[in-house]
Amino acid sequence: MDKFGMYAKFTAKPGVRDQLVGILLEAAAGAESDPGCELYVVNVSETEPDTVWVTEVWSNAEAHEASLQDDTTRAMIQRAMPLNAGVESIPIRPVGGKGIK
């Protein structure tokens, strides 16, 4: 299994976290129709009021990269950029567990 995964940490500018969450939830809804996306979960931090985490699992790295070339995805990224104070990503390789095919 050569799955690709990522934890992405978004630090929203003060006061706009919920707007950023809305855009990320739109991305999650769009991922429903992408056969390469197996998991896209938007999480908010209980201890950091401006932090949003996204957990992603893709069938492979190429599927993830292809999703970033989609015009709708690119438009969402452009809308989200002004709301972000910073983004960190941690690539991971899922190896199994509940919810992983």
Backbone hydrogen bonds, N-H to C=O, Kabsch-Sander energy under -0.5 kcal/mol:
donor,donor_aa,acceptor,acceptor_aa,energy
4,F,58,W,-2.2
5,G,92,I,-2.4
6,M,56,E,-2.0
7,Y,90,I,-2.1
8,A,6,M,-0.6
8,A,54,V,-2.7
9,K,7,Y,-0.5
9,K,88,E,-3.3
10,F,8,A,-0.6
10,F,52,V,-3.5
11,T,9,K,-0.5
11,T,86,G,-3.1
12,A,10,F,-0.7
12,A,50,D,-3.5
13,K,83,L,-3.2
16,V,13,K,-1.9
20,L,16,V,-2.2
21,V,17,R,-2.8
22,G,18,D,-2.1
23,I,19,Q,-1.8
24,L,20,L,-2.4
25,L,21,V,-2.5
26,E,22,G,-1.7
27,A,23,I,-2.0
28,A,24,L,-2.1
29,A,25,L,-2.3
30,G,26,E,-2.4
31,A,27,A,-2.0
32,E,28,A,-0.8
32,E,29,A,-0.8
33,S,30,G,-1.2
34,D,31,A,-1.5
37,C,34,D,-1.5
38,E,36,G,-0.7
38,E,57,V,-2.6
39,L,57,V,-1.8
41,V,55,T,-2.6
43,N,53,W,-3.4
45,S,51,T,-1.9
51,T,48,E,-2.0
52,V,10,F,-2.7
53,W,43,N,-2.6
54,V,8,A,-2.4
55,T,41,V,-2.6
56,E,6,M,-2.6
56,E,54,V,-0.5
57,V,39,L,-2.3
58,W,4,F,-3.6
59,S,36,G,-2.8
64,H,60,N,-1.5
65,E,61,A,-2.6
66,A,62,E,-2.7
67,S,63,A,-1.8
68,L,64,H,-1.3
69,Q,65,E,-0.5
69,Q,66,A,-1.2
70,D,67,S,-1.0
74,R,70,D,-2.7
75,A,71,D,-2.0
76,M,72,T,-2.0
77,I,73,T,-2.4
78,Q,74,R,-2.1
79,R,75,A,-1.9
80,A,76,M,-2.2
81,M,77,I,-2.1
83,L,80,A,-1.7
84,N,80,A,-0.8
84,N,81,M,-1.2
85,A,11,T,-3.9
86,G,11,T,-1.3
88,E,9,K,-2.5
90,I,7,Y,-2.8
92,I,5,G,-2.7
100,I,97,G,-2.2
101,K,99,G,-0.6
